[in-house]
Amino acid sequence: MTKLSVNINKIATLRNSRGGNNPDVIKIAQDIERFGADGITVHPRPDERHIRYADVYELTKVLTTEFNIEGNPKEQKFIDLVLATKPTQVTLVPDVDGQLTSDHGWDTINHKTYLQDIIALFKSNGIRTSIFVDADIKMIDGAKETGTDRIELYTESYAHHYSTHKEEAIAPFIEAAKKAKELGLGINAGHDLSLENLTYFAQHIPDLLEVSIGHALIADALYYGLENTVQLYKRCLLVHV
Protein backbone atom coordinates (compact mmCIF):
# COMPACT_ATOMS: atom_id res chain seq x y z
CA MET A 1 0.00 0.00 0.00
CA THR A 2 1.17 3.52 -0.75
CA LYS A 3 2.35 5.27 2.41
CA LEU A 4 0.92 8.60 3.56
CA SER A 5 3.47 11.07 4.92
CA VAL A 6 1.86 14.18 6.40
CA ASN A 7 3.67 17.49 5.94
CA ILE A 8 3.22 19.51 9.14
CA ASN A 9 4.59 22.85 7.90
CA LYS A 10 1.15 24.48 8.07
CA ILE A 11 0.78 23.50 11.73
CA ALA A 12 4.03 25.34 12.40
CA THR A 13 2.82 28.35 10.38
CA LEU A 14 -0.22 28.63 12.66
CA ARG A 15 1.94 28.38 15.78
CA ASN A 16 4.40 30.98 14.52
CA SER A 17 1.63 33.47 13.72
CA ARG A 18 1.03 34.13 17.43
CA GLY A 19 4.28 33.09 19.06
CA GLY A 20 4.35 30.66 21.94
CA ASN A 21 3.69 26.99 21.41
CA ASN A 22 0.02 26.73 20.46
CA PRO A 23 -0.53 24.51 18.59
CA ASP A 24 2.22 22.23 19.82
CA VAL A 25 3.91 21.01 16.62
CA ILE A 26 5.68 18.10 18.29
CA LYS A 27 2.54 16.76 19.97
CA ILE A 28 0.47 17.11 16.80
CA ALA A 29 3.11 15.19 14.83
CA GLN A 30 2.88 12.39 17.38
CA ASP A 31 -0.92 12.48 17.20
CA ILE A 32 -0.83 12.29 13.40
CA GLU A 33 1.26 9.14 13.71
CA ARG A 34 -1.21 7.77 16.24
CA PHE A 35 -4.10 8.57 13.87
CA GLY A 36 -2.58 6.28 11.24
CA ALA A 37 -0.14 8.28 9.11
CA ASP A 38 2.87 6.31 7.88
CA GLY A 39 5.29 9.21 8.19
CA ILE A 40 5.90 12.86 8.94
CA THR A 41 7.37 15.35 6.47
CA VAL A 42 8.89 18.74 7.22
CA HIS A 43 10.41 21.32 4.89
CA PRO A 44 12.51 23.77 6.91
CA ARG A 45 13.42 26.92 5.00
CA PRO A 46 16.23 29.37 5.76
CA ASP A 47 13.85 32.02 7.18
CA GLU A 48 12.15 29.39 9.42
CA ARG A 49 8.76 30.84 8.56
CA HIS A 50 7.08 27.55 9.43
CA ILE A 51 9.11 24.55 10.63
CA ARG A 52 12.10 25.68 12.66
CA TYR A 53 15.40 23.85 12.74
CA ALA A 54 14.89 23.32 16.47
CA ASP A 55 11.59 21.53 15.68
CA VAL A 56 13.42 19.01 13.54
CA TYR A 57 15.79 18.08 16.36
CA GLU A 58 12.84 17.64 18.74
CA LEU A 59 10.85 15.58 16.24
CA THR A 60 13.80 13.24 15.75
CA LYS A 61 13.61 12.32 19.43
CA VAL A 62 9.95 11.23 19.40
CA LEU A 63 8.78 10.09 15.97
CA THR A 64 8.24 6.37 15.49
CA THR A 65 7.24 6.28 11.80
CA GLU A 66 9.27 7.40 8.79
CA PHE A 67 10.70 10.92 9.00
CA ASN A 68 11.18 12.79 5.72
CA ILE A 69 13.06 16.09 5.62
CA GLU A 70 12.67 18.17 2.46
CA GLY A 71 14.81 21.11 1.47
CA ASN A 72 17.41 22.76 -0.70
CA PRO A 73 20.78 21.08 -0.18
CA LYS A 74 22.61 24.17 -1.40
CA GLU A 75 22.05 25.57 2.11
CA GLN A 76 24.89 24.31 4.31
CA LYS A 77 22.64 24.68 7.34
CA PHE A 78 20.22 22.21 5.75
CA ILE A 79 22.99 19.70 5.03
CA ASP A 80 24.22 19.95 8.61
CA LEU A 81 20.68 19.44 9.92
CA VAL A 82 20.10 16.30 7.87
CA LEU A 83 23.47 14.78 8.79
CA ALA A 84 22.89 15.51 12.48
CA THR A 85 19.35 14.09 12.65
CA LYS A 86 19.64 11.24 10.11
CA PRO A 87 15.98 11.02 9.00
CA THR A 88 14.63 8.00 7.17
CA GLN A 89 14.61 10.02 3.96
CA VAL A 90 15.87 13.33 2.67
CA THR A 91 14.02 14.83 -0.30
CA LEU A 92 16.09 17.34 -2.25
CA VAL A 93 14.12 20.28 -3.64
CA PRO A 94 15.54 23.06 -5.87
CA ASP A 95 13.92 26.00 -4.07
CA VAL A 96 15.27 29.53 -4.44
CA ASP A 97 15.54 32.04 -1.59
CA GLY A 98 12.17 33.36 -0.44
CA GLN A 99 10.16 30.89 -2.51
CA LEU A 100 6.57 30.62 -1.28
CA THR A 101 6.27 26.93 -2.08
CA SER A 102 8.07 24.41 -4.28
CA ASP A 103 7.13 24.96 -7.93
CA HIS A 104 9.54 22.97 -10.11
CA GLY A 105 11.70 19.89 -10.12
CA TRP A 106 15.44 19.51 -10.59
CA ASP A 107 17.15 19.82 -13.94
CA THR A 108 18.86 16.50 -13.38
CA ILE A 109 21.02 16.89 -16.47
CA ASN A 110 22.58 20.30 -15.79
CA HIS A 111 22.84 19.62 -12.04
CA LYS A 112 23.98 16.02 -12.41
CA THR A 113 27.44 16.37 -10.85
CA TYR A 114 26.22 18.43 -7.93
CA LEU A 115 23.39 16.00 -7.21
CA GLN A 116 25.72 13.02 -7.45
CA ASP A 117 28.00 14.52 -4.81
CA ILE A 118 25.31 15.53 -2.32
CA ILE A 119 23.35 12.29 -2.75
CA ALA A 120 26.52 10.26 -2.17
CA LEU A 121 27.11 12.22 1.05
CA PHE A 122 23.64 11.50 2.42
CA LYS A 123 23.64 7.86 1.34
CA SER A 124 27.04 7.28 2.95
CA ASN A 125 25.36 8.34 6.20
CA GLY A 126 22.59 5.78 5.81
CA ILE A 127 19.90 8.23 4.67
CA ARG A 128 17.55 7.29 1.84
CA THR A 129 17.51 9.95 -0.87
CA SER A 130 14.73 11.26 -3.07
CA ILE A 131 14.82 14.15 -5.54
CA PHE A 132 11.94 16.35 -6.64
CA VAL A 133 11.39 16.07 -10.42
CA ASP A 134 8.85 17.03 -13.05
CA ALA A 135 7.06 14.31 -15.02
CA ASP A 136 9.61 14.55 -17.83
CA ILE A 137 11.25 11.40 -19.19
CA LYS A 138 14.59 13.17 -19.75
CA MET A 139 14.64 14.31 -16.13
CA ILE A 140 13.79 10.78 -14.96
CA ASP A 141 16.68 9.40 -17.00
CA GLY A 142 18.90 12.09 -15.51
CA ALA A 143 17.72 11.22 -12.00
CA LYS A 144 19.00 7.67 -12.42
CA GLU A 145 22.46 9.04 -13.15
CA THR A 146 22.54 10.98 -9.88
CA GLY A 147 22.47 7.82 -7.76
CA THR A 148 19.24 8.74 -5.95
CA ASP A 149 17.15 5.99 -4.41
CA ARG A 150 13.82 7.57 -5.32
CA ILE A 151 12.19 10.42 -7.17
CA GLU A 152 9.28 12.54 -5.98
CA LEU A 153 7.01 13.46 -8.86
CA TYR A 154 5.93 17.11 -8.67
CA THR A 155 2.16 16.82 -9.13
CA GLU A 156 0.96 20.45 -9.37
CA SER A 157 0.14 20.18 -13.10
CA TYR A 158 -1.89 17.03 -12.48
CA ALA A 159 -3.84 18.67 -9.67
CA HIS A 160 -4.42 21.85 -11.66
CA HIS A 161 -5.95 20.05 -14.65
CA TYR A 162 -7.62 17.16 -12.84
CA SER A 163 -11.12 18.65 -12.70
CA THR A 164 -11.28 19.38 -16.43
CA HIS A 165 -8.97 16.91 -18.21
CA LYS A 166 -7.95 14.21 -15.76
CA GLU A 167 -6.99 11.64 -18.43
CA GLU A 168 -4.63 14.11 -20.08
CA ALA A 169 -3.39 15.36 -16.72
CA ILE A 170 -2.37 11.90 -15.50
CA ALA A 171 -0.80 10.72 -18.77
CA PRO A 172 2.73 12.17 -18.34
CA PHE A 173 2.86 10.87 -14.77
CA ILE A 174 2.01 7.35 -15.90
CA GLU A 175 4.84 7.47 -18.43
CA ALA A 176 7.25 8.97 -15.89
CA ALA A 177 6.39 6.26 -13.37
CA LYS A 178 6.89 3.52 -15.95
CA LYS A 179 10.30 4.94 -16.82
CA ALA A 180 11.27 5.22 -13.15
CA LYS A 181 10.29 1.60 -12.52
CA GLU A 182 12.24 0.50 -15.58
CA LEU A 183 15.31 2.27 -14.18
CA GLY A 184 14.88 0.83 -10.70
CA LEU A 185 13.93 4.12 -9.02
CA GLY A 186 11.41 4.25 -6.20
CA ILE A 187 8.44 6.55 -6.81
CA ASN A 188 7.07 9.16 -4.40
CA ALA A 189 4.72 12.01 -5.28
CA GLY A 190 3.52 15.27 -3.84
CA HIS A 191 2.18 18.81 -4.26
CA ASP A 192 -1.50 19.78 -4.38
CA LEU A 193 -2.72 16.21 -3.97
CA SER A 194 -6.09 16.25 -2.20
CA LEU A 195 -9.17 14.21 -1.31
CA GLU A 196 -10.55 15.18 -4.70
CA ASN A 197 -7.70 13.91 -6.87
CA LEU A 198 -5.66 11.45 -4.80
CA THR A 199 -7.61 8.25 -5.47
CA TYR A 200 -7.43 8.65 -9.24
CA PHE A 201 -3.70 9.35 -9.03
CA ALA A 202 -3.04 6.28 -6.88
CA GLN A 203 -5.13 4.11 -9.20
CA HIS A 204 -3.07 5.04 -12.24
CA ILE A 205 0.51 5.29 -10.98
CA PRO A 206 2.16 1.86 -10.78
CA ASP A 207 4.33 1.11 -7.75
CA LEU A 208 3.67 4.41 -5.98
CA LEU A 209 5.53 4.09 -2.68
CA GLU A 210 4.66 7.31 -0.86
CA VAL A 211 2.71 10.55 -1.11
CA SER A 212 3.59 13.62 0.93
CA ILE A 213 0.58 15.85 1.63
CA GLY A 214 0.37 18.94 3.79
CA HIS A 215 -1.65 22.00 2.82
CA ALA A 216 -4.79 20.24 1.58
CA LEU A 217 -4.82 17.74 4.44
CA ILE A 218 -4.46 20.40 7.14
CA ALA A 219 -7.13 22.56 5.46
CA ASP A 220 -9.52 19.59 5.31
CA ALA A 221 -8.88 18.92 9.00
CA LEU A 222 -10.56 22.26 9.81
CA TYR A 223 -13.82 20.70 8.63
CA TYR A 224 -13.41 17.00 9.31
CA GLY A 225 -11.08 16.89 12.30
CA LEU A 226 -7.47 15.79 12.16
CA GLU A 227 -7.90 12.10 13.01
CA ASN A 228 -10.77 11.64 10.58
CA THR A 229 -8.91 13.52 7.84
CA VAL A 230 -5.82 11.33 8.14
CA GLN A 231 -8.07 8.30 7.78
CA LEU A 232 -9.88 9.79 4.78
CA TYR A 233 -6.57 10.28 2.98
CA LYS A 234 -5.43 6.78 3.91
CA ARG A 235 -8.66 5.46 2.44
CA CYS A 236 -7.88 7.16 -0.87
CA LEU A 237 -4.75 5.02 -1.06
CA LEU A 238 -6.43 1.70 -0.33
CA VAL A 239 -7.06 1.28 -4.06
CA HIS A 240 -3.32 0.84 -4.50
CA VAL A 241 -3.05 -2.37 -2.48
N, C-alpha and C positions, 0 to 999 in steps of 0.2 A: 504493500500500500504506500502511496505517496505520503511523505511526512509533511506535517504542517509546522513551520517555524514562524512564531509570531514576533514581528518587529515592534518593540516597545518604545520607539522614539517619541511617539505622540503622547504617551503617558508622561515622559520626562518633560515634554514641551509644556504640558498643563502644570506640572509641578513648578517649573521654572518661571511661569508667568506671575506667580505670587510670592516666590521665595519659600523658604521653609522646606518641609518634607511631606506635603500633602498634594497629591497622592504619593504614597511611599512606593517608589519605583521597584525597589528590591522585593518588597512583599508582594506586589502585584505580579512580578515575574514568577515568583514561586507559586502564586495562585493560578496563574495561567498554565503552568506545568501541571498542577493538581487538577485543573479542569480538563486536561487531556491533550494539550499541545505536545508535539514531539520535540520542540526546540524553541529557543529564544534567540532572536536576532537583535543586534544593536548596530548603529552606524554613527559612531562618534565623529564629529567634524571639528576642525581646528578652533572654531569660535565657541564650541560646547553649547550651542543654542538649544540642544535637547539632551541627549545622553552626554554625561560628563565622563571624563576619563576615570575619575574616582568611582563612578557607578560600575564601570567595567570590572575594576578590581574587586568590588564588593560582590558583584554577581558571580564572579569566578568561585567565590568561597561557598556559595549556597546552591547553585543550579545543579540539577541531577539529570537533566536531559541534554541534548546537543546544544552547544553554545556556538553561535555563528557571529563573528565580528566582520562587518563590512567597512570599507574605507579606501582612501587613496593612499597607496603605499609610497607615494613620493613625499609624504610627510614623515620625517624621521620619528616624530613623536608617535605616530601611528605604528610604525614598525616596532619601536621599543615596547609599546603597549601589547602588541600581539605576541612578541617573543617572551614578555614577562608573564602573561596570563595563559598562554598556550590553549586557546579555544579548540573545540573540535574541528572547526573550519574557519578559514579566513577567506572572505570574498573580496576580491580586488576590483575597485570601481574607479573609473577615470574622471572623478569629479574635478572641477576647477574651484578656485577660492570663491567663497560666497555663494556657491550654487544652491538654489532653493531645494532641489531634489535631483536625484540622478536622472539624466535624460539621454544618455547614449552609452553604447558599449565601447570596448577597447578596439582600436585599430591594431589587431594582433600581428599584422605584417610589419608596419612601421615601428611598432614598439616591441618587436619580437625579442631582441637581445635584452632589453631592460626587464621584460616579463620573465624571461628565462632565469635571470639572475635572482630576482626577488622571490620567485616561486621556489627555486632551489634552496634559498635561505630558509623559507618557512617549512618546506618539506623536510629539510635536514633536522628541524626541531620537532618533527612528529606532528605537524599541523596539516590537515587536509586543505588543499587549495581549490578555489573556484574563481573564475574570472567572468565578469559581466560582459556579455556580447550581444550584438544585434543578431537577428535571424537572417544571417548572410552566410552563404556556404563558404565564401572565401575567408571570412573571419573565423568560421568553425575550423577550417583546414589550418589556419594560422594558429588557432588556440592549441591544436594538437602539438605544434612545434614548440610551444612554450614550456611543455612539461606539466601543465596543470592537470589535476585529477578530474575536475569537473568544469562545466560552464554553467553560468546562470543566464538563461535567455531573458532579454529585456522585453517585457510584454506590453509596453504602453500602446504600441500600434494595434495590437490585437484587441486590447480593451477599448480603444477609441472607436474602432470600426465594428465591434461585435454586434451592436444593436441594429445595424443596417446591412452589413455584408459579412456575416460571421464565417461563411465558407471561404470567402476570399481572405478574410483576416487571419484565419488559422493556417492557411496553406503554406506560407513560408516557414512557419514554426514546425509543421510536420516534416518538411524537407530538412530543416536544420537539425531536428531531433534524429532523423534517420541517419544523417551524415555523422552526427556526434556518436551515435551508437556504433556505426561502422568503424569509427576511429578509436573506439574504446573509451570515450569520454563519458563521465557521469553527467546527468542532465538535471539541473535545478531551473527554477523560473521565478520571476517576480516583477512587480510594478503594475499597479492598478488592477490587479486581480481582485475579484469581489464575489459576493454571493450570486450575483447575476451571471457572471461569465466563467466562473471557476470550473463548474461541472463539465461544460462543453470542452474546455481546454484539457482537462484531465482525461476525458474520454478519447481525445484525438492525438495526444502526445505519447508515443510509446516510451516505456521505461522512464517515466518522470519520477525522479527520486525525491524531490523536495520542492515545496513552494514557500516563499517568504512573503508574508502579508502583514502590513501594518496599518496604514491610514484607513482603508476601507473597513477592516475588522474592528478597529477602535471606534470608528464612527458608528458602525452597526451596533456596537455594545451599548451606545447611549439609548437605543430603543429596546434591544432584546436582552440586555444584561450580559456581563462578560462571560460567565460560565456557559450560558446558552449559546452565545455567539461563537465561542470556540468550538462547541459541538456542531453547530450548523455548518461551519467551514470544514470540519472533519468529515461531515456527512457528504459534502460535495466531492470529496476525494474517495469515497467508498467505491465509486464506479471503477476505480483504477486498480482494484484488487486482482 
